[in-house]
Amino acid sequence: MKTFPMFLQMAGRHVVIVGGGEQAAQKARLMIKTEARLVLVAPELDPELADLVQQGRAEQVATLTIDVFRDAALVFVATGCVGLDYAVHALAKAAGALVNVVDRPALCDATTPSLVDRDPVVVAISTEGTAPVLARQIKSQMESLLEPALGDLAALAGRLRPEVARQIPRSERRFFWDWVFGGSPRQAMARGAAREAASMIKDALATGKLAPVQGAIALVGAGPGAADLLTLRALRLLQEADVIYYDRLVDPAVLELARRDAERVFVGKEVGACAWPQDRINAVIVASARQGRKVVRLKSGDPGVFGRVSDEIAAARAAGIPIEIVPGITAASTAAASLGRGLTERGVTDRVMLATATCKPGDPDPDWAGTLQPGTTLAVYMGVHKAEQMVDRCRRAGIPMTLEVDVVSHASTAREQAISCSLGALVVTLARRGIANPALMLVRWPKGCPTVAGNPRHGQGVTQAALTGLAV
């Protein structure tokens, strides 16, 4: 190693940053996370740095002298001027300071690593300046592995350490801490149950009995297909899961991100032909969790949007098993992004309605026409097979057949297809282009678009005769 990684004690010390521009602000953003006092040396400061001074988070020194560097924990030089950087470096070194000159490796006694911050847990990553992009990639991977609440658990452990030393024999302490950081307390903290985690640890200290390893269920959104659209939480849970129950529409690339030795069970839910009835899925995920396993129920898109989560939530709660929902990117958002626009547009569409074309057997179809009004974007999930019925109901309700419709199938994947047409031409266009589910249909009714005269729900506008002509 050309450099040696070390963490500096910053409490009660000061850090000097020479410069008042963006480079100096970048270093200030990094150091403001520490307990060090910041000294900003510059006659003028950019608004961000000036605000730090105004808040009392830093002090400004307008004139540079050697004394400002004495006893500094660290000095950053960020003037942006080559000659001035060299001069300030020489002055700081004469004062015996540890110096980092921005973008000038030859003048650096210390470099700033990429940080994964879960205070008080901090991971520093360095490539000794050879490959900054690689360091950022490693940082991204570490961010996904370490849950955001890990620092809170470490801080709690630190506060309880004296009590652990009093209550737990030395020979058993390692086992105790293994349980804290690898068992039920960490699981509880990771899903946001901080009080539950603290209670587990305190109860174990009071009774001398560790809570048994408890299984848990996570209903995880796999997103629209592309693996890199997973959330960090979804990725972490996949990498921790003991068993994964996944649906037909989950892309294989998403499963490749899971832990290699995790059991994977295809539950084959498909419209009109479910290999696994919902009751059976409920039973197996609960049974797995009762065995102390970490269960991921992996659903395409967002599990809370037409994902039938209520059945699985009810089953888990009835069994007393912790359950969490991890949102995913839903098909409506993905389809709009693929089309290069938003679901809403100021002054044009200020309302989004989500509807499904796949209802419970025996239930009537949704009132698609009833949800469409001027200023609305209607997103219909899995609706290709019901396109004819939808268009017919809209026509009979007096909705203009000239409205724009976009259909995106297999959004975000290599199989993606997209078409645009009028509402009146939707059925013919779908058949001609061979578009099938899974697909998302977006019907836009912009504000100011002509409406049917005499229809109080849709307002006043063109005549029925004119609308009939437009539909043709």
C-alpha positions as CSV (number, residue, x, y, z in Angstrom):
1,M,0.0,0.0,0.0
2,K,1.2,3.5,-0.9
3,T,-1.3,4.9,1.7
4,F,-2.4,3.7,5.0
5,P,-6.1,3.9,5.9
6,M,-6.8,5.6,9.2
7,F,-9.7,7.3,10.9
8,L,-8.8,10.7,12.5
9,Q,-10.3,11.9,15.8
10,M,-12.1,15.1,14.9
11,A,-13.9,16.0,18.2
12,G,-12.5,19.2,19.6
13,R,-10.3,19.9,16.6
14,H,-10.5,22.2,13.6
15,V,-10.3,21.7,9.9
16,V,-9.1,24.5,7.6
17,I,-10.5,24.9,4.1
18,V,-8.7,27.5,1.9
19,G,-11.0,28.8,-0.8
20,G,-14.5,30.2,-1.1
21,G,-15.9,28.5,-4.3
22,E,-17.5,25.2,-5.3
23,Q,-14.4,23.1,-4.7
24,A,-14.2,24.4,-1.1
25,A,-17.9,23.8,-0.7
26,Q,-17.5,20.2,-1.7
27,K,-15.0,19.6,1.1
28,A,-17.1,21.5,3.5
29,R,-20.1,19.2,2.8
30,L,-17.9,16.3,3.7
31,M,-16.4,17.7,6.8
32,I,-19.6,19.2,8.2
33,K,-20.7,15.6,9.0
34,T,-17.9,15.4,11.6
35,E,-17.6,17.1,15.0
36,A,-14.7,19.3,13.8
37,R,-14.9,23.1,13.8
38,L,-14.6,24.4,10.2
39,V,-12.4,27.4,9.4
40,L,-13.0,28.9,5.9
41,V,-10.1,31.0,4.7
42,A,-11.2,33.3,1.8
43,P,-12.1,37.0,1.4
44,E,-15.4,36.0,-0.2
45,L,-17.6,32.9,0.2
46,D,-20.1,31.4,-2.2
47,P,-23.7,31.4,-0.8
48,E,-23.5,27.8,0.5
49,L,-20.4,28.5,2.6
50,A,-21.7,31.9,3.7
51,D,-24.8,30.2,5.0
52,L,-22.6,27.8,7.1
53,V,-20.9,30.8,8.7
54,Q,-24.3,32.4,9.3
55,Q,-25.6,29.3,11.0
56,G,-22.5,29.1,13.2
57,R,-21.4,25.8,11.6
58,A,-18.1,27.5,10.4
59,E,-16.1,30.6,10.9
60,Q,-14.6,32.8,8.1
61,V,-11.0,34.1,8.1
62,A,-10.5,36.7,5.4
63,T,-6.7,37.0,5.6
64,L,-4.3,34.0,5.2
65,T,-1.6,33.6,7.8
66,I,0.5,30.7,9.0
67,D,-1.2,30.7,12.4
68,V,-4.5,29.5,11.0
69,F,-2.9,26.2,10.2
70,R,-1.4,25.5,13.6
71,D,-2.9,22.4,15.3
72,A,-5.3,21.8,12.5
73,A,-6.5,18.3,12.1
74,L,-6.5,18.6,8.4
75,V,-6.1,21.3,5.7
76,F,-7.9,21.4,2.4
77,V,-6.5,23.8,-0.3
78,A,-9.2,24.6,-3.0
79,T,-8.3,28.0,-4.4
80,G,-8.6,26.9,-8.1
81,C,-5.3,28.8,-8.9
82,V,-2.1,26.7,-9.5
83,G,0.3,29.3,-8.1
84,L,-1.8,30.0,-5.1
85,D,-2.3,26.3,-4.4
86,Y,1.4,25.8,-4.2
87,A,2.0,28.8,-2.0
88,V,-0.8,27.8,0.4
89,H,0.5,24.2,0.5
90,A,4.0,25.5,1.4
91,L,2.6,27.7,4.2
92,A,0.5,24.9,5.7
93,K,3.4,22.4,5.6
94,A,5.6,24.9,7.4
95,A,3.0,24.9,10.1
96,G,3.2,21.1,10.3
97,A,-0.3,20.5,9.0
98,L,-1.6,17.5,7.1
99,V,-2.6,18.8,3.7
100,N,-4.9,17.9,0.8
101,V,-4.7,20.0,-2.3
102,V,-7.7,19.5,-4.5
103,D,-6.9,17.9,-7.9
104,R,-3.2,17.9,-7.2
105,P,-2.2,14.4,-6.0
106,A,1.5,15.3,-5.8
107,L,0.7,17.9,-3.1
108,C,-1.5,15.6,-1.0
109,D,-0.5,14.1,2.3
110,A,-4.0,12.6,2.6
111,T,-6.7,11.8,0.2
112,T,-10.5,11.7,0.8
113,P,-12.0,8.3,0.2
114,S,-15.5,7.4,-1.0
115,L,-17.6,7.0,2.1
116,V,-20.5,4.8,3.0
117,D,-21.9,6.6,6.0
118,R,-24.0,4.8,8.6
119,D,-22.7,6.9,11.5
120,P,-21.2,5.6,13.7
121,V,-20.5,2.8,11.1
122,V,-18.4,4.3,8.4
123,V,-16.8,2.4,5.4
124,A,-14.0,4.2,3.5
125,I,-13.0,3.1,0.0
126,S,-9.9,4.2,-1.7
127,T,-8.1,3.2,-4.9
128,E,-5.1,5.5,-4.1
129,G,-6.3,7.9,-6.8
130,T,-5.9,5.3,-9.6
131,A,-9.6,4.6,-10.3
132,P,-12.1,7.0,-8.7
133,V,-14.9,5.5,-10.9
134,L,-14.2,2.0,-9.4
135,A,-14.3,3.5,-5.9
136,R,-17.8,4.9,-6.6
137,Q,-19.0,1.6,-8.0
138,I,-17.8,-0.2,-4.9
139,K,-19.5,2.4,-2.8
140,S,-22.8,1.8,-4.6
141,Q,-22.5,-1.9,-3.9
142,M,-21.8,-1.3,-0.2
143,E,-24.7,1.2,0.0
144,S,-27.1,-1.6,-1.1
145,L,-25.6,-4.1,1.4
146,L,-25.7,-2.0,4.5
147,E,-29.3,-1.0,5.6
148,P,-29.8,2.7,6.5
149,A,-30.7,1.9,10.1
150,L,-27.5,-0.1,10.7
151,G,-25.9,3.0,12.3
152,D,-28.8,3.3,14.7
153,L,-28.3,-0.3,15.8
154,A,-24.6,0.3,16.3
155,A,-25.2,3.4,18.3
156,L,-27.7,1.5,20.5
157,A,-25.2,-1.2,21.0
158,G,-22.6,1.4,22.1
159,R,-25.0,2.8,24.7
160,L,-25.8,-0.7,26.1
161,R,-22.2,-1.9,26.0
162,P,-21.5,-1.1,29.8
163,E,-24.7,-3.0,30.7
164,V,-23.7,-5.9,28.6
165,A,-20.3,-6.0,30.3
166,R,-22.1,-6.2,33.7
167,Q,-24.7,-8.8,32.8
168,I,-23.1,-11.1,30.2
169,P,-20.1,-13.2,31.2
170,R,-17.0,-12.4,29.0
171,S,-17.1,-15.9,27.5
172,E,-20.6,-15.3,26.2
173,R,-20.3,-11.8,25.0
174,R,-19.3,-12.6,21.4
175,F,-22.2,-14.9,21.0
176,F,-24.5,-12.1,22.4
177,W,-23.2,-9.5,19.9
178,D,-23.4,-12.0,17.1
179,W,-27.1,-12.3,17.9
180,V,-27.6,-8.6,18.1
181,F,-26.0,-7.9,14.7
182,G,-27.0,-11.1,12.9
183,G,-30.3,-12.1,14.5
184,S,-33.7,-10.7,15.4
185,P,-32.6,-7.2,16.7
186,R,-31.0,-6.4,13.4
187,Q,-33.9,-7.8,11.4
188,A,-36.3,-5.6,13.4
189,M,-34.1,-2.5,13.0
190,A,-33.8,-3.0,9.3
191,R,-37.6,-2.9,8.8
192,G,-37.9,0.2,10.9
193,A,-38.9,-1.3,14.2
194,A,-36.3,0.4,16.4
195,R,-38.3,0.1,19.6
196,E,-38.8,-3.6,19.0
197,A,-35.1,-4.1,18.5
198,A,-34.2,-2.2,21.7
199,S,-36.8,-4.2,23.6
200,M,-35.3,-7.5,22.4
201,I,-31.8,-6.6,23.5
202,K,-32.9,-5.2,26.9
203,D,-35.1,-8.2,27.6
204,A,-32.2,-10.5,26.7
205,L,-30.0,-8.6,29.2
206,A,-32.7,-8.8,31.9
207,T,-33.6,-12.4,31.5
208,G,-30.4,-13.9,30.1
209,K,-32.4,-15.5,27.3
210,L,-32.0,-14.5,23.7
211,A,-35.1,-14.1,21.6
212,P,-35.3,-16.9,19.1
213,V,-34.4,-16.2,15.5
214,Q,-37.7,-15.0,14.0
215,G,-38.7,-15.4,10.4
216,A,-40.0,-12.4,8.4
217,I,-41.8,-11.8,5.2
218,A,-41.1,-9.0,2.8
219,L,-43.4,-8.2,-0.1
220,V,-40.9,-6.8,-2.6
221,G,-41.5,-4.9,-5.8
222,A,-39.3,-6.1,-8.6
223,G,-40.1,-3.1,-10.7
224,P,-41.0,-3.3,-14.4
225,G,-38.3,-5.6,-15.5
226,A,-34.9,-3.9,-15.7
227,A,-32.8,-5.1,-12.8
228,D,-31.1,-1.7,-12.3
229,L,-34.5,-0.2,-11.5
230,L,-34.7,-2.1,-8.2
231,T,-34.6,0.0,-5.0
232,L,-31.7,-0.4,-2.7
233,R,-33.9,-2.0,-0.1
234,A,-35.2,-4.5,-2.5
235,L,-31.7,-5.5,-3.5
236,R,-30.6,-5.8,0.1
237,L,-33.6,-8.1,1.0
238,L,-32.9,-10.3,-2.1
239,Q,-29.3,-10.7,-0.9
240,E,-30.4,-11.6,2.6
241,A,-33.3,-13.9,1.7
242,D,-33.4,-17.6,2.5
243,V,-36.3,-18.3,0.1
244,I,-37.8,-16.2,-2.7
245,Y,-41.3,-16.9,-4.1
246,Y,-41.6,-15.1,-7.4
247,D,-44.2,-14.4,-10.1
248,R,-44.3,-15.1,-13.8
249,L,-43.5,-11.5,-14.8
250,V,-40.3,-11.1,-12.7
251,D,-37.4,-10.7,-15.0
252,P,-34.7,-13.4,-14.6
253,A,-32.1,-10.6,-14.3
254,V,-33.7,-9.5,-11.1
255,L,-33.3,-13.0,-9.6
256,E,-29.7,-13.0,-10.6
257,L,-29.1,-10.3,-7.9
258,A,-30.4,-12.6,-5.2
259,R,-28.2,-14.5,-2.8
260,R,-26.7,-17.5,-4.6
261,D,-27.8,-20.1,-2.1
262,A,-31.3,-18.7,-1.6
263,E,-34.1,-21.2,-2.5
264,R,-36.2,-19.9,-5.4
265,V,-39.8,-21.0,-5.9
266,F,-41.8,-20.1,-9.0
267,V,-45.4,-19.5,-7.9
268,G,-46.6,-19.1,-11.5
269,K,-49.3,-16.5,-11.1
270,E,-50.7,-15.8,-14.6
271,V,-53.9,-14.2,-15.7
272,G,-56.6,-16.9,-16.0
273,A,-54.2,-19.7,-15.3
274,C,-52.7,-19.6,-11.8
275,A,-50.5,-22.6,-11.1
276,W,-50.5,-21.6,-7.5
277,P,-53.9,-20.4,-5.9
278,Q,-53.5,-17.5,-3.6
279,D,-54.4,-19.5,-0.5
280,R,-51.5,-21.9,-1.2
281,I,-49.1,-19.0,-1.7
282,N,-50.3,-17.5,1.7
283,A,-49.7,-20.9,3.4
284,V,-46.2,-21.5,2.1
285,I,-44.8,-18.0,2.8
286,V,-46.2,-18.2,6.3
287,A,-44.8,-21.7,6.8
288,S,-41.4,-20.7,5.6
289,A,-41.3,-17.7,8.0
290,R,-42.4,-19.9,10.9
291,Q,-39.2,-21.9,10.3
292,G,-37.2,-18.8,11.1
293,R,-36.4,-18.1,7.4
294,K,-36.2,-14.7,5.7
295,V,-38.9,-14.8,3.0
296,V,-39.1,-12.5,0.0
297,R,-42.4,-12.6,-1.9
298,L,-41.2,-11.0,-5.2
299,K,-43.8,-9.3,-7.3
300,S,-43.5,-7.5,-10.6
301,G,-43.9,-3.7,-10.5
302,D,-45.1,-2.3,-7.2
303,P,-46.7,-4.9,-4.9
304,G,-49.2,-2.2,-3.7
305,V,-50.6,-1.5,-7.2
306,F,-52.8,-4.4,-8.2
307,G,-50.5,-6.8,-6.5
308,R,-53.0,-8.5,-4.2
309,V,-50.9,-7.7,-1.1
310,S,-53.9,-7.6,1.2
311,D,-54.3,-11.4,1.2
312,E,-50.6,-12.0,2.1
313,I,-50.5,-9.2,4.7
314,A,-53.6,-10.7,6.4
315,A,-52.1,-14.2,6.4
316,A,-48.8,-13.0,7.9
317,R,-50.5,-10.9,10.6
318,A,-52.8,-13.7,11.5
319,A,-49.7,-15.9,12.1
320,G,-48.0,-13.1,14.1
321,I,-45.1,-12.8,11.6
322,P,-43.5,-9.5,10.9
323,I,-44.2,-8.3,7.3
324,E,-43.1,-5.3,5.3
325,I,-43.9,-3.9,1.9
326,V,-41.0,-2.6,-0.3
327,P,-42.4,-0.5,-3.1
328,G,-41.2,-0.9,-6.7
329,I,-41.5,1.2,-9.8
330,T,-44.9,0.6,-11.2
331,A,-45.7,0.1,-14.8
332,A,-47.5,3.4,-15.3
333,S,-44.4,5.4,-14.3
334,T,-42.1,3.1,-16.4
335,A,-44.3,3.4,-19.5
336,A,-44.4,7.2,-19.2
337,A,-40.6,7.3,-18.8
338,S,-40.1,5.1,-21.8
339,L,-42.3,7.5,-23.8
340,G,-40.1,10.4,-22.7
341,R,-42.7,12.3,-20.7
342,G,-44.4,12.4,-17.3
343,L,-47.7,11.0,-16.3
344,T,-48.9,14.6,-15.6
345,E,-48.3,17.8,-17.5
346,R,-49.0,21.2,-15.9
347,G,-52.0,22.8,-17.5
348,V,-52.8,19.7,-19.6
349,T,-53.3,16.7,-17.2
350,D,-53.4,17.2,-13.5
351,R,-54.9,13.9,-12.5
352,V,-53.7,10.3,-12.9
353,M,-56.1,7.3,-12.5
354,L,-54.9,3.8,-12.2
355,A,-57.2,1.0,-13.3
356,T,-56.9,-2.7,-14.0
357,A,-58.5,-4.8,-16.7
358,T,-58.1,-8.0,-14.6
359,C,-60.7,-8.2,-11.9
360,K,-61.8,-10.9,-9.5
361,P,-63.8,-13.6,-11.3
362,G,-67.4,-12.7,-11.4
363,D,-66.8,-9.0,-10.7
364,P,-67.8,-6.4,-13.4
365,D,-65.2,-4.6,-15.4
366,P,-64.0,-1.3,-14.0
367,D,-65.8,1.9,-15.0
368,W,-63.1,3.1,-17.4
369,A,-65.3,5.7,-18.9
370,G,-66.3,7.0,-15.5
371,T,-62.8,7.7,-14.6
372,L,-61.9,9.7,-17.7
373,Q,-62.5,13.4,-17.5
374,P,-60.7,16.4,-19.0
375,G,-57.3,16.8,-17.4
376,T,-56.9,13.1,-16.8
377,T,-54.4,10.4,-17.7
378,L,-55.9,7.0,-17.3
379,A,-53.4,4.1,-16.9
380,V,-54.9,0.7,-17.6
381,Y,-52.9,-2.3,-16.5
382,M,-53.0,-5.5,-18.4
383,G,-55.7,-4.2,-20.6
384,V,-55.0,-5.4,-24.1
385,H,-57.5,-8.2,-24.0
386,K,-60.2,-5.8,-22.8
387,A,-59.4,-3.0,-25.3
388,E,-62.5,-3.6,-27.4
389,Q,-64.8,-3.4,-24.4
390,M,-63.1,-0.3,-23.0
391,V,-63.3,1.6,-26.3
392,D,-67.0,0.6,-26.7
393,R,-67.9,1.9,-23.2
394,C,-66.0,5.1,-23.8
395,R,-67.7,5.6,-27.1
396,R,-71.2,5.1,-25.5
397,A,-70.3,7.4,-22.7
398,G,-69.5,10.2,-25.2
399,I,-65.7,10.3,-24.7
400,P,-64.0,11.6,-27.8
401,M,-62.5,8.8,-29.9
402,T,-59.7,11.2,-31.0
403,L,-58.1,11.1,-27.6
404,E,-54.4,10.0,-27.7
405,V,-53.6,6.5,-26.5
406,D,-50.1,5.1,-25.9
407,V,-49.5,1.4,-25.3
408,V,-46.2,0.1,-23.9
409,S,-45.6,-3.6,-23.5
410,H,-42.6,-5.1,-21.6
411,A,-41.6,-1.6,-20.5
412,S,-37.9,-1.2,-19.7
413,T,-36.8,-4.6,-21.1
414,A,-35.2,-5.6,-24.4
415,R,-38.7,-6.7,-25.6
416,E,-40.3,-3.3,-25.1
417,Q,-42.8,-2.2,-27.8
418,A,-44.7,1.1,-27.9
419,I,-47.5,2.3,-30.1
420,S,-49.5,5.5,-30.3
421,C,-52.9,6.0,-31.9
422,S,-56.3,7.5,-31.3
423,L,-58.8,5.8,-28.9
424,G,-61.0,5.0,-31.8
425,A,-58.2,3.2,-33.6
426,L,-56.9,1.3,-30.6
427,V,-58.3,-2.1,-31.2
428,V,-57.3,-2.2,-34.9
429,T,-53.8,-0.9,-34.1
430,L,-53.2,-3.5,-31.3
431,A,-54.1,-6.3,-33.6
432,R,-52.1,-5.0,-36.5
433,R,-48.9,-4.5,-34.4
434,G,-49.4,-7.8,-32.4
435,I,-49.2,-6.1,-29.0
436,A,-50.2,-8.4,-26.1
437,N,-50.0,-8.3,-22.3
438,P,-48.1,-7.5,-20.2
439,A,-48.8,-4.0,-21.4
440,L,-49.8,-0.6,-20.0
441,M,-52.3,1.6,-21.8
442,L,-52.2,5.4,-21.2
443,V,-55.3,7.4,-22.3
444,R,-54.8,11.1,-22.1
445,W,-57.7,13.6,-22.1
446,P,-56.1,17.0,-22.1
447,K,-57.8,20.1,-20.6
448,G,-59.7,22.0,-23.3
449,C,-60.2,18.9,-25.5
450,P,-63.7,19.0,-27.2
451,T,-66.4,17.2,-25.2
452,V,-69.9,16.0,-25.9
453,A,-72.7,18.5,-25.9
454,G,-75.5,17.7,-23.4
455,N,-73.4,15.4,-21.3
456,P,-73.3,17.1,-17.9
457,R,-70.5,14.9,-16.6
458,H,-68.2,15.7,-19.4
459,G,-69.2,19.4,-20.0
460,Q,-70.2,21.2,-23.2
461,G,-68.3,21.1,-26.5
462,V,-68.9,19.6,-29.9
463,T,-72.1,18.0,-31.1
464,Q,-72.7,14.3,-31.1
465,A,-72.8,14.4,-34.9
466,A,-69.4,16.0,-35.0
467,L,-68.1,13.4,-32.5
468,T,-69.4,10.6,-34.7
469,G,-67.6,12.0,-37.6
470,L,-64.3,12.3,-35.6
471,A,-64.7,8.7,-34.5
472,V,-64.8,7.5,-38.0
